Amino acid sequence: MRPAIRSAGLYRESAPDWAPPATPDPTPTGFALVPGDTAVRRHAERVHNVVRWSEYPRGGHYAALQAPDLFVQDVRESFLGLRP
């Protein structure tokens, strides 16, 4: 039996020759990790302009449905930080 593959693994398998860009995309980007997710911030920052990194204590793949209070608070705070 094949172990479960997270979505990042599927992206990697479908683009084996992919290499990160020379400079990160300037678009402000936020990451929200739920229990069971894995991500390495230093790798994310090589590709994205990471302005927010959140790790939820609960929730899952459907964080907006499984932990709506955490998700809404996180989205609100993310956009507040981007206002001029």
PDB file of N, CA, C and O in Angstrom, chain B, residues numbered from 101:
ATOM      1  N   MET B 101       0.845  -1.173   0.000  1.00  0.00           N
ATOM      2  CA  MET B 101       0.000   0.000   0.000  1.00  0.00           C
ATOM      3  C   MET B 101       0.891   1.238   0.000  1.00  0.00           C
ATOM      4  O   MET B 101       1.888   1.298   0.719  1.00  0.00           O
ATOM      5  N   ARG B 102       0.525   2.210  -0.804  1.00  0.00           N
ATOM      6  CA  ARG B 102       1.280   3.456  -0.905  1.00  0.00           C
ATOM      7  C   ARG B 102       0.859   4.409   0.207  1.00  0.00           C
ATOM      8  O   ARG B 102      -0.335   4.569   0.459  1.00  0.00           O
ATOM      9  N   PRO B 103       1.829   5.051   0.881  1.00  0.00           N
ATOM     10  CA  PRO B 103       1.466   5.991   1.944  1.00  0.00           C
ATOM     11  C   PRO B 103       0.756   7.213   1.375  1.00  0.00           C
ATOM     12  O   PRO B 103       0.904   7.541   0.198  1.00  0.00           O
ATOM     13  N   ALA B 104      -0.007   7.872   2.215  1.00  0.00           N
ATOM     14  CA  ALA B 104      -0.714   9.085   1.796  1.00  0.00           C
ATOM     15  C   ALA B 104       0.286  10.153   1.379  1.00  0.00           C
ATOM     16  O   ALA B 104       1.340  10.299   1.998  1.00  0.00           O
ATOM     17  N   ILE B 105      -0.038  10.883   0.351  1.00  0.00           N
ATOM     18  CA  ILE B 105       0.836  11.948  -0.149  1.00  0.00           C
ATOM     19  C   ILE B 105       0.120  13.273   0.033  1.00  0.00           C
ATOM     20  O   ILE B 105      -1.024  13.439  -0.391  1.00  0.00           O
ATOM     21  N   ARG B 106       0.790  14.191   0.652  1.00  0.00           N
ATOM     22  CA  ARG B 106       0.230  15.528   0.811  1.00  0.00           C
ATOM     23  C   ARG B 106       0.278  16.254  -0.532  1.00  0.00           C
ATOM     24  O   ARG B 106       0.998  15.841  -1.441  1.00  0.00           O
ATOM     25  N   SER B 107      -0.485  17.329  -0.651  1.00  0.00           N
ATOM     26  CA  SER B 107      -0.582  18.046  -1.923  1.00  0.00           C
ATOM     27  C   SER B 107       0.776  18.547  -2.399  1.00  0.00           C
ATOM     28  O   SER B 107       1.033  18.547  -3.603  1.00  0.00           O
ATOM     29  N   ALA B 108       1.649  18.973  -1.496  1.00  0.00           N
ATOM     30  CA  ALA B 108       2.964  19.450  -1.909  1.00  0.00           C
ATOM     31  C   ALA B 108       3.743  18.342  -2.612  1.00  0.00           C
ATOM     32  O   ALA B 108       4.463  18.600  -3.577  1.00  0.00           O
ATOM     33  N   GLY B 109       3.600  17.118  -2.130  1.00  0.00           N
ATOM     34  CA  GLY B 109       4.269  15.991  -2.767  1.00  0.00           C
ATOM     35  C   GLY B 109       3.764  15.767  -4.180  1.00  0.00           C
ATOM     36  O   GLY B 109       4.543  15.438  -5.075  1.00  0.00           O
ATOM     37  N   LEU B 110       2.473  15.940  -4.385  1.00  0.00           N
ATOM     38  CA  LEU B 110       1.914  15.778  -5.731  1.00  0.00           C
ATOM     39  C   LEU B 110       2.461  16.838  -6.673  1.00  0.00           C
ATOM     40  O   LEU B 110       2.766  16.547  -7.829  1.00  0.00           O
ATOM     41  N   TYR B 111       2.589  18.073  -6.182  1.00  0.00           N
ATOM     42  CA  TYR B 111       3.157  19.130  -7.023  1.00  0.00           C
ATOM     43  C   TYR B 111       4.599  18.789  -7.386  1.00  0.00           C
ATOM     44  O   TYR B 111       5.008  18.945  -8.536  1.00  0.00           O
ATOM     45  N   ARG B 112       5.352  18.334  -6.421  1.00  0.00           N
ATOM     46  CA  ARG B 112       6.758  18.007  -6.658  1.00  0.00           C
ATOM     47  C   ARG B 112       6.885  16.858  -7.656  1.00  0.00           C
ATOM     48  O   ARG B 112       7.736  16.900  -8.544  1.00  0.00           O
ATOM     49  N   GLU B 113       6.059  15.853  -7.516  1.00  0.00           N
ATOM     50  CA  GLU B 113       6.119  14.716  -8.428  1.00  0.00           C
ATOM     51  C   GLU B 113       5.721  15.090  -9.847  1.00  0.00           C
ATOM     52  O   GLU B 113       6.211  14.495 -10.807  1.00  0.00           O
ATOM     53  N   SER B 114       4.838  16.068  -9.988  1.00  0.00           N
ATOM     54  CA  SER B 114       4.376  16.439 -11.321  1.00  0.00           C
ATOM     55  C   SER B 114       5.320  17.427 -12.007  1.00  0.00           C
ATOM     56  O   SER B 114       5.170  17.694 -13.199  1.00  0.00           O
ATOM     57  N   ALA B 115       6.278  17.965 -11.279  1.00  0.00           N
ATOM     58  CA  ALA B 115       7.228  18.913 -11.861  1.00  0.00           C
ATOM     59  C   ALA B 115       8.635  18.627 -11.334  1.00  0.00           C
ATOM     60  O   ALA B 115       9.202  19.451 -10.616  1.00  0.00           O
ATOM     61  N   PRO B 116       9.206  17.468 -11.679  1.00  0.00           N
ATOM     62  CA  PRO B 116      10.496  17.082 -11.093  1.00  0.00           C
ATOM     63  C   PRO B 116      11.653  18.000 -11.464  1.00  0.00           C
ATOM     64  O   PRO B 116      12.645  18.043 -10.737  1.00  0.00           O
ATOM     65  N   ASP B 117      11.562  18.731 -12.563  1.00  0.00           N
ATOM     66  CA  ASP B 117      12.659  19.605 -12.983  1.00  0.00           C
ATOM     67  C   ASP B 117      12.488  21.039 -12.512  1.00  0.00           C
ATOM     68  O   ASP B 117      13.258  21.919 -12.897  1.00  0.00           O
ATOM     69  N   TRP B 118      11.489  21.275 -11.686  1.00  0.00           N
ATOM     70  CA  TRP B 118      11.220  22.621 -11.213  1.00  0.00           C
ATOM     71  C   TRP B 118      12.339  23.099 -10.302  1.00  0.00           C
ATOM     72  O   TRP B 118      12.861  22.333  -9.492  1.00  0.00           O
ATOM     73  N   ALA B 119      12.697  24.347 -10.436  1.00  0.00           N
ATOM     74  CA  ALA B 119      13.687  24.960  -9.551  1.00  0.00           C
ATOM     75  C   ALA B 119      13.112  26.284  -9.064  1.00  0.00           C
ATOM     76  O   ALA B 119      12.381  26.939  -9.806  1.00  0.00           O
ATOM     77  N   PRO B 120      13.421  26.692  -7.842  1.00  0.00           N
ATOM     78  CA  PRO B 120      12.882  27.956  -7.339  1.00  0.00           C
ATOM     79  C   PRO B 120      13.406  29.132  -8.156  1.00  0.00           C
ATOM     80  O   PRO B 120      14.499  29.060  -8.719  1.00  0.00           O
ATOM     81  N   PRO B 121      12.634  30.213  -8.224  1.00  0.00           N
ATOM     82  CA  PRO B 121      13.082  31.385  -8.975  1.00  0.00           C
ATOM     83  C   PRO B 121      14.288  32.041  -8.284  1.00  0.00           C
ATOM     84  O   PRO B 121      14.551  31.797  -7.106  1.00  0.00           O
ATOM     85  N   ALA B 122      15.002  32.862  -9.028  1.00  0.00           N
ATOM     86  CA  ALA B 122      16.178  33.541  -8.475  1.00  0.00           C
ATOM     87  C   ALA B 122      15.801  34.486  -7.339  1.00  0.00           C
ATOM     88  O   ALA B 122      16.549  34.639  -6.373  1.00  0.00           O
ATOM     89  N   THR B 123      14.635  35.119  -7.465  1.00  0.00           N
ATOM     90  CA  THR B 123      14.143  36.006  -6.406  1.00  0.00           C
ATOM     91  C   THR B 123      12.703  35.627  -6.089  1.00  0.00           C
ATOM     92  O   THR B 123      11.981  35.157  -6.967  1.00  0.00           O
ATOM     93  N   PRO B 124      12.277  35.827  -4.842  1.00  0.00           N
ATOM     94  CA  PRO B 124      10.891  35.487  -4.482  1.00  0.00           C
ATOM     95  C   PRO B 124       9.873  36.350  -5.217  1.00  0.00           C
ATOM     96  O   PRO B 124      10.161  37.491  -5.577  1.00  0.00           O
ATOM     97  N   ASP B 125       8.699  35.807  -5.433  1.00  0.00           N
ATOM     98  CA  ASP B 125       7.578  36.568  -5.976  1.00  0.00           C
ATOM     99  C   ASP B 125       7.270  37.677  -4.982  1.00  0.00           C
ATOM    100  O   ASP B 125       7.154  37.396  -3.789  1.00  0.00           O
ATOM    101  N   PRO B 126       7.130  38.932  -5.420  1.00  0.00           N
ATOM    102  CA  PRO B 126       6.911  40.032  -4.477  1.00  0.00           C
ATOM    103  C   PRO B 126       5.510  40.090  -3.864  1.00  0.00           C
ATOM    104  O   PRO B 126       5.273  40.876  -2.947  1.00  0.00           O
ATOM    105  N   THR B 127       4.602  39.284  -4.348  1.00  0.00           N
ATOM    106  CA  THR B 127       3.241  39.298  -3.825  1.00  0.00           C
ATOM    107  C   THR B 127       3.228  38.879  -2.356  1.00  0.00           C
ATOM    108  O   THR B 127       3.740  37.811  -2.020  1.00  0.00           O
ATOM    109  N   PRO B 128       2.648  39.705  -1.469  1.00  0.00           N
ATOM    110  CA  PRO B 128       2.570  39.313  -0.057  1.00  0.00           C
ATOM    111  C   PRO B 128       1.816  37.989   0.084  1.00  0.00           C
ATOM    112  O   PRO B 128       0.718  37.833  -0.451  1.00  0.00           O
ATOM    113  N   THR B 129       2.402  37.057   0.794  1.00  0.00           N
ATOM    114  CA  THR B 129       1.842  35.716   0.905  1.00  0.00           C
ATOM    115  C   THR B 129       1.783  35.286   2.358  1.00  0.00           C
ATOM    116  O   THR B 129       2.713  35.525   3.128  1.00  0.00           O
ATOM    117  N   GLY B 130       0.680  34.648   2.726  1.00  0.00           N
ATOM    118  CA  GLY B 130       0.535  34.101   4.061  1.00  0.00           C
ATOM    119  C   GLY B 130       0.408  32.595   4.008  1.00  0.00           C
ATOM    120  O   GLY B 130      -0.199  32.046   3.089  1.00  0.00           O
ATOM    121  N   PHE B 131       0.979  31.932   4.991  1.00  0.00           N
ATOM    122  CA  PHE B 131       0.886  30.481   5.117  1.00  0.00           C
ATOM    123  C   PHE B 131       0.156  30.155   6.406  1.00  0.00           C
ATOM    124  O   PHE B 131       0.415  30.770   7.441  1.00  0.00           O
ATOM    125  N   ALA B 132      -0.742  29.205   6.354  1.00  0.00           N
ATOM    126  CA  ALA B 132      -1.435  28.716   7.540  1.00  0.00           C
ATOM    127  C   ALA B 132      -1.284  27.199   7.565  1.00  0.00           C
ATOM    128  O   ALA B 132      -1.734  26.498   6.659  1.00  0.00           O
ATOM    129  N   LEU B 133      -0.654  26.719   8.604  1.00  0.00           N
ATOM    130  CA  LEU B 133      -0.458  25.282   8.755  1.00  0.00           C
ATOM    131  C   LEU B 133      -1.383  24.754   9.835  1.00  0.00           C
ATOM    132  O   LEU B 133      -1.548  25.370  10.888  1.00  0.00           O
ATOM    133  N   VAL B 134      -1.977  23.622   9.564  1.00  0.00           N
ATOM    134  CA  VAL B 134      -2.840  22.947  10.535  1.00  0.00           C
ATOM    135  C   VAL B 134      -2.116  21.690  11.004  1.00  0.00           C
ATOM    136  O   VAL B 134      -1.171  21.247  10.352  1.00  0.00           O
ATOM    137  N   PRO B 135      -2.542  21.112  12.117  1.00  0.00           N
ATOM    138  CA  PRO B 135      -1.883  19.893  12.586  1.00  0.00           C
ATOM    139  C   PRO B 135      -1.818  18.834  11.481  1.00  0.00           C
ATOM    140  O   PRO B 135      -2.808  18.561  10.802  1.00  0.00           O
ATOM    141  N   GLY B 136      -0.659  18.262  11.323  1.00  0.00           N
ATOM    142  CA  GLY B 136      -0.464  17.252  10.288  1.00  0.00           C
ATOM    143  C   GLY B 136       0.175  17.799   9.028  1.00  0.00           C
ATOM    144  O   GLY B 136       0.733  17.035   8.240  1.00  0.00           O
ATOM    145  N   ASP B 137       0.105  19.121   8.816  1.00  0.00           N
ATOM    146  CA  ASP B 137       0.760  19.729   7.664  1.00  0.00           C
ATOM    147  C   ASP B 137       2.250  19.854   7.936  1.00  0.00           C
ATOM    148  O   ASP B 137       2.682  19.963   9.083  1.00  0.00           O
ATOM    149  N   THR B 138       3.012  19.836   6.879  1.00  0.00           N
ATOM    150  CA  THR B 138       4.440  20.087   7.018  1.00  0.00           C
ATOM    151  C   THR B 138       4.850  21.136   5.999  1.00  0.00           C
ATOM    152  O   THR B 138       4.416  21.103   4.847  1.00  0.00           O
ATOM    153  N   ALA B 139       5.666  22.041   6.421  1.00  0.00           N
ATOM    154  CA  ALA B 139       6.227  23.056   5.536  1.00  0.00           C
ATOM    155  C   ALA B 139       7.470  23.596   6.215  1.00  0.00           C
ATOM    156  O   ALA B 139       7.540  23.676   7.442  1.00  0.00           O
ATOM    157  N   VAL B 140       8.428  23.958   5.424  1.00  0.00           N
ATOM    158  CA  VAL B 140       9.652  24.517   5.957  1.00  0.00           C
ATOM    159  C   VAL B 140       9.707  25.971   5.528  1.00  0.00           C
ATOM    160  O   VAL B 140       9.767  26.281   4.338  1.00  0.00           O
ATOM    161  N   ARG B 141       9.685  26.856   6.512  1.00  0.00           N
ATOM    162  CA  ARG B 141       9.582  28.284   6.222  1.00  0.00           C
ATOM    163  C   ARG B 141      10.720  28.771   5.322  1.00  0.00           C
ATOM    164  O   ARG B 141      10.481  29.552   4.400  1.00  0.00           O
ATOM    165  N   ARG B 142      11.932  28.329   5.570  1.00  0.00           N
ATOM    166  CA  ARG B 142      13.047  28.840   4.758  1.00  0.00           C
ATOM    167  C   ARG B 142      12.885  28.468   3.289  1.00  0.00           C
ATOM    168  O   ARG B 142      13.335  29.208   2.413  1.00  0.00           O
ATOM    169  N   HIS B 143      12.253  27.341   3.008  1.00  0.00           N
ATOM    170  CA  HIS B 143      12.001  26.973   1.613  1.00  0.00           C
ATOM    171  C   HIS B 143      10.871  27.816   1.026  1.00  0.00           C
ATOM    172  O   HIS B 143      10.934  28.222  -0.135  1.00  0.00           O
ATOM    173  N   ALA B 144       9.851  28.074   1.818  1.00  0.00           N
ATOM    174  CA  ALA B 144       8.747  28.914   1.350  1.00  0.00           C
ATOM    175  C   ALA B 144       9.242  30.320   1.035  1.00  0.00           C
ATOM    176  O   ALA B 144       8.809  30.935   0.060  1.00  0.00           O
ATOM    177  N   GLU B 145      10.143  30.821   1.859  1.00  0.00           N
ATOM    178  CA  GLU B 145      10.654  32.178   1.663  1.00  0.00           C
ATOM    179  C   GLU B 145      11.564  32.295   0.440  1.00  0.00           C
ATOM    180  O   GLU B 145      11.802  33.402  -0.043  1.00  0.00           O
ATOM    181  N   ARG B 146      12.066  31.194  -0.057  1.00  0.00           N
ATOM    182  CA  ARG B 146      12.870  31.225  -1.288  1.00  0.00           C
ATOM    183  C   ARG B 146      11.999  31.523  -2.503  1.00  0.00           C
ATOM    184  O   ARG B 146      12.488  32.033  -3.511  1.00  0.00           O
ATOM    185  N   VAL B 147      10.713  31.207  -2.408  1.00  0.00           N
ATOM    186  CA  VAL B 147       9.806  31.338  -3.545  1.00  0.00           C
ATOM    187  C   VAL B 147       8.795  32.470  -3.357  1.00  0.00           C
ATOM    188  O   VAL B 147       8.366  33.094  -4.328  1.00  0.00           O
ATOM    189  N   HIS B 148       8.419  32.730  -2.105  1.00  0.00           N
ATOM    190  CA  HIS B 148       7.349  33.681  -1.817  1.00  0.00           C
ATOM    191  C   HIS B 148       7.825  34.806  -0.909  1.00  0.00           C
ATOM    192  O   HIS B 148       8.818  34.666  -0.196  1.00  0.00           O
ATOM    193  N   ASN B 149       7.105  35.918  -0.944  1.00  0.00           N
ATOM    194  CA  ASN B 149       7.312  37.026  -0.010  1.00  0.00           C
ATOM    195  C   ASN B 149       6.422  36.735   1.202  1.00  0.00           C
ATOM    196  O   ASN B 149       5.292  37.216   1.274  1.00  0.00           O
ATOM    197  N   VAL B 150       6.926  35.960   2.137  1.00  0.00           N
ATOM    198  CA  VAL B 150       6.131  35.514   3.280  1.00  0.00           C
ATOM    199  C   VAL B 150       5.976  36.668   4.274  1.00  0.00           C
ATOM    200  O   VAL B 150       6.944  37.116   4.888  1.00  0.00           O
ATOM    201  N   VAL B 151       4.741  37.131   4.414  1.00  0.00           N
ATOM    202  CA  VAL B 151       4.464  38.219   5.356  1.00  0.00           C
ATOM    203  C   VAL B 151       3.719  37.717   6.588  1.00  0.00           C
ATOM    204  O   VAL B 151       3.613  38.429   7.586  1.00  0.00           O
ATOM    205  N   ARG B 152       3.207  36.500   6.518  1.00  0.00           N
ATOM    206  CA  ARG B 152       2.512  35.927   7.671  1.00  0.00           C
ATOM    207  C   ARG B 152       2.667  34.416   7.651  1.00  0.00           C
ATOM    208  O   ARG B 152       2.488  33.770   6.619  1.00  0.00           O
ATOM    209  N   TRP B 153       2.998  33.872   8.796  1.00  0.00           N
ATOM    210  CA  TRP B 153       3.167  32.427   8.954  1.00  0.00           C
ATOM    211  C   TRP B 153       2.394  32.033  10.194  1.00  0.00           C
ATOM    212  O   TRP B 153       2.759  32.434  11.299  1.00  0.00           O
ATOM    213  N   SER B 154       1.345  31.266  10.039  1.00  0.00           N
ATOM    214  CA  SER B 154       0.498  30.866  11.162  1.00  0.00           C
ATOM    215  C   SER B 154       0.485  29.354  11.283  1.00  0.00           C
ATOM    216  O   SER B 154       0.469  28.631  10.287  1.00  0.00           O
ATOM    217  N   GLU B 155       0.493  28.894  12.521  1.00  0.00           N
ATOM    218  CA  GLU B 155       0.372  27.458  12.792  1.00  0.00           C
ATOM    219  C   GLU B 155      -0.807  27.277  13.740  1.00  0.00           C
ATOM    220  O   GLU B 155      -0.745  27.657  14.909  1.00  0.00           O
ATOM    221  N   TYR B 156      -1.875  26.695  13.221  1.00  0.00           N
ATOM    222  CA  TYR B 156      -3.100  26.519  13.997  1.00  0.00           C
ATOM    223  C   TYR B 156      -2.969  25.330  14.947  1.00  0.00           C
ATOM    224  O   TYR B 156      -2.390  24.305  14.585  1.00  0.00           O
ATOM    225  N   PRO B 157      -3.500  25.465  16.150  1.00  0.00           N
ATOM    226  CA  PRO B 157      -3.452  24.346  17.091  1.00  0.00           C
ATOM    227  C   PRO B 157      -4.465  23.248  16.766  1.00  0.00           C
ATOM    228  O   PRO B 157      -4.373  22.137  17.289  1.00  0.00           O
ATOM    229  N   ARG B 158      -5.428  23.563  15.903  1.00  0.00           N
ATOM    230  CA  ARG B 158      -6.446  22.573  15.525  1.00  0.00           C
ATOM    231  C   ARG B 158      -6.933  22.894  14.125  1.00  0.00           C
ATOM    232  O   ARG B 158      -6.598  23.934  13.560  1.00  0.00           O
ATOM    233  N   GLY B 159      -7.720  21.997  13.579  1.00  0.00           N
ATOM    234  CA  GLY B 159      -8.222  22.160  12.217  1.00  0.00           C
ATOM    235  C   GLY B 159      -7.641  21.080  11.333  1.00  0.00           C
ATOM    236  O   GLY B 159      -6.994  20.142  11.801  1.00  0.00           O
ATOM    237  N   GLY B 160      -7.881  21.231  10.066  1.00  0.00           N
ATOM    238  CA  GLY B 160      -7.404  20.240   9.112  1.00  0.00           C
ATOM    239  C   GLY B 160      -7.370  20.833   7.724  1.00  0.00           C
ATOM    240  O   GLY B 160      -7.296  22.051   7.563  1.00  0.00           O
ATOM    241  N   HIS B 161      -7.424  19.979   6.722  1.00  0.00           N
ATOM    242  CA  HIS B 161      -7.336  20.410   5.327  1.00  0.00           C
ATOM    243  C   HIS B 161      -8.383  21.484   5.003  1.00  0.00           C
ATOM    244  O   HIS B 161      -8.122  22.391   4.213  1.00  0.00           O
ATOM    245  N   TYR B 162      -9.537  21.380   5.604  1.00  0.00           N
ATOM    246  CA  TYR B 162     -10.609  22.354   5.384  1.00  0.00           C
ATOM    247  C   TYR B 162     -10.687  23.286   6.593  1.00  0.00           C
ATOM    248  O   TYR B 162     -11.705  23.333   7.283  1.00  0.00           O
ATOM    249  N   ALA B 163      -9.620  24.016   6.840  1.00  0.00           N
ATOM    250  CA  ALA B 163      -9.511  24.850   8.042  1.00  0.00           C
ATOM    251  C   ALA B 163     -10.664  25.845   8.174  1.00  0.00           C
ATOM    252  O   ALA B 163     -11.121  26.110   9.286  1.00  0.00           O
ATOM    253  N   ALA B 164     -11.131  26.390   7.076  1.00  0.00           N
ATOM    254  CA  ALA B 164     -12.221  27.363   7.145  1.00  0.00           C
ATOM    255  C   ALA B 164     -13.510  26.732   7.675  1.00  0.00           C
ATOM    256  O   ALA B 164     -14.348  27.434   8.241  1.00  0.00           O
ATOM    257  N   LEU B 165     -13.678  25.444   7.503  1.00  0.00           N
ATOM    258  CA  LEU B 165     -14.850  24.738   8.018  1.00  0.00           C
ATOM    259  C   LEU B 165     -14.592  24.105   9.378  1.00  0.00           C
ATOM    260  O   LEU B 165     -15.485  24.044  10.223  1.00  0.00           O
ATOM    261  N   GLN B 166     -13.367  23.634   9.582  1.00  0.00           N
ATOM    262  CA  GLN B 166     -13.051  22.900  10.798  1.00  0.00           C
ATOM    263  C   GLN B 166     -12.632  23.792  11.964  1.00  0.00           C
ATOM    264  O   GLN B 166     -12.807  23.420  13.124  1.00  0.00           O
ATOM    265  N   ALA B 167     -12.083  24.959  11.664  1.00  0.00           N
ATOM    266  CA  ALA B 167     -11.681  25.909  12.708  1.00  0.00           C
ATOM    267  C   ALA B 167     -11.946  27.325  12.202  1.00  0.00           C
ATOM    268  O   ALA B 167     -11.019  28.122  12.061  1.00  0.00           O
ATOM    269  N   PRO B 168     -13.219  27.637  11.928  1.00  0.00           N
ATOM    270  CA  PRO B 168     -13.535  28.928  11.311  1.00  0.00           C
ATOM    271  C   PRO B 168     -13.097  30.126  12.145  1.00  0.00           C
ATOM    272  O   PRO B 168     -12.710  31.152  11.587  1.00  0.00           O
ATOM    273  N   ASP B 169     -13.150  30.015  13.472  1.00  0.00           N
ATOM    274  CA  ASP B 169     -12.729  31.133  14.311  1.00  0.00           C
ATOM    275  C   ASP B 169     -11.255  31.459  14.104  1.00  0.00           C
ATOM    276  O   ASP B 169     -10.891  32.632  14.015  1.00  0.00           O
ATOM    277  N   LEU B 170     -10.408  30.449  14.026  1.00  0.00           N
ATOM    278  CA  LEU B 170      -8.979  30.661  13.809  1.00  0.00           C
ATOM    279  C   LEU B 170      -8.715  31.205  12.405  1.00  0.00           C
ATOM    280  O   LEU B 170      -7.910  32.116  12.213  1.00  0.00           O
ATOM    281  N   PHE B 171      -9.411  30.626  11.439  1.00  0.00           N
ATOM    282  CA  PHE B 171      -9.215  31.019  10.049  1.00  0.00           C
ATOM    283  C   PHE B 171      -9.615  32.474   9.820  1.00  0.00           C
ATOM    284  O   PHE B 171      -8.859  33.240   9.222  1.00  0.00           O
ATOM    285  N   VAL B 172     -10.794  32.856  10.292  1.00  0.00           N
ATOM    286  CA  VAL B 172     -11.281  34.229  10.082  1.00  0.00           C
ATOM    287  C   VAL B 172     -10.363  35.232  10.773  1.00  0.00           C
ATOM    288  O   VAL B 172     -10.021  36.263  10.195  1.00  0.00           O
ATOM    289  N   GLN B 173      -9.967  34.935  12.002  1.00  0.00           N
ATOM    290  CA  GLN B 173      -9.066  35.834  12.728  1.00  0.00           C
ATOM    291  C   GLN B 173      -7.741  35.987  11.971  1.00  0.00           C
ATOM    292  O   GLN B 173      -7.206  37.090  11.859  1.00  0.00           O
ATOM    293  N   ASP B 174      -7.231  34.892  11.466  1.00  0.00           N
ATOM    294  CA  ASP B 174      -5.961  34.918  10.741  1.00  0.00           C
ATOM    295  C   ASP B 174      -6.066  35.741   9.461  1.00  0.00           C
ATOM    296  O   ASP B 174      -5.183  36.548   9.170  1.00  0.00           O
ATOM    297  N   VAL B 175      -7.133  35.545   8.697  1.00  0.00           N
ATOM    298  CA  VAL B 175      -7.321  36.298   7.452  1.00  0.00           C
ATOM    299  C   VAL B 175      -7.469  37.786   7.753  1.00  0.00           C
ATOM    300  O   VAL B 175      -6.867  38.619   7.075  1.00  0.00           O
ATOM    301  N   ARG B 176      -8.256  38.120   8.753  1.00  0.00           N
ATOM    302  CA  ARG B 176      -8.432  39.534   9.121  1.00  0.00           C
ATOM    303  C   ARG B 176      -7.103  40.171   9.506  1.00  0.00           C
ATOM    304  O   ARG B 176      -6.769  41.256   9.031  1.00  0.00           O
ATOM    305  N   GLU B 177      -6.354  39.504  10.357  1.00  0.00           N
ATOM    306  CA  GLU B 177      -5.069  40.055  10.791  1.00  0.00           C
ATOM    307  C   GLU B 177      -4.083  40.147   9.628  1.00  0.00           C
ATOM    308  O   GLU B 177      -3.258  41.060   9.583  1.00  0.00           O
ATOM    309  N   SER B 178      -4.164  39.223   8.709  1.00  0.00           N
ATOM    310  CA  SER B 178      -3.280  39.260   7.539  1.00  0.00           C
ATOM    311  C   SER B 178      -3.522  40.510   6.714  1.00  0.00           C
ATOM    312  O   SER B 178      -2.574  41.188   6.317  1.00  0.00           O
ATOM    313  N   PHE B 179      -4.782  40.819   6.454  1.00  0.00           N
ATOM    314  CA  PHE B 179      -5.092  41.970   5.636  1.00  0.00           C
ATOM    315  C   PHE B 179      -4.888  43.287   6.371  1.00  0.00           C
ATOM    316  O   PHE B 179      -4.542  44.291   5.749  1.00  0.00           O
ATOM    317  N   LEU B 180      -5.095  43.301   7.672  1.00  0.00           N
ATOM    318  CA  LEU B 180      -4.825  44.521   8.442  1.00  0.00           C
ATOM    319  C   LEU B 180      -3.367  44.912   8.319  1.00  0.00           C
ATOM    320  O   LEU B 180      -3.038  46.096   8.245  1.00  0.00           O
ATOM    321  N   GLY B 181      -2.502  43.931   8.297  1.00  0.00           N
ATOM    322  CA  GLY B 181      -1.079  44.199   8.178  1.00  0.00           C
ATOM    323  C   GLY B 181      -0.662  44.719   6.811  1.00  0.00           C
ATOM    324  O   GLY B 181       0.443  45.243   6.662  1.00  0.00           O
ATOM    325  N   LEU B 182      -1.520  44.585   5.818  1.00  0.00           N
ATOM    326  CA  LEU B 182      -1.207  45.030   4.467  1.00  0.00           C
ATOM    327  C   LEU B 182      -1.784  46.398   4.140  1.00  0.00           C
ATOM    328  O   LEU B 182      -1.475  46.966   3.093  1.00  0.00           O
ATOM    329  N   ARG B 183      -2.608  46.926   5.014  1.00  0.00           N
ATOM    330  CA  ARG B 183      -3.194  48.247   4.750  1.00  0.00           C
ATOM    331  C   ARG B 183      -2.130  49.317   4.863  1.00  0.00           C
ATOM    332  O   ARG B 183      -1.243  49.236   5.713  1.00  0.00           O
ATOM    333  N   PRO B 184      -2.222  50.336   3.991  1.00  0.00           N
ATOM    334  CA  PRO B 184      -1.247  51.445   4.051  1.00  0.00           C
ATOM    335  C   PRO B 184      -1.455  52.329   5.270  1.00  0.00           C
ATOM    336  O   PRO B 184      -0.720  53.298   5.463  1.00  0.00           O
TER     337      PRO B 184
END
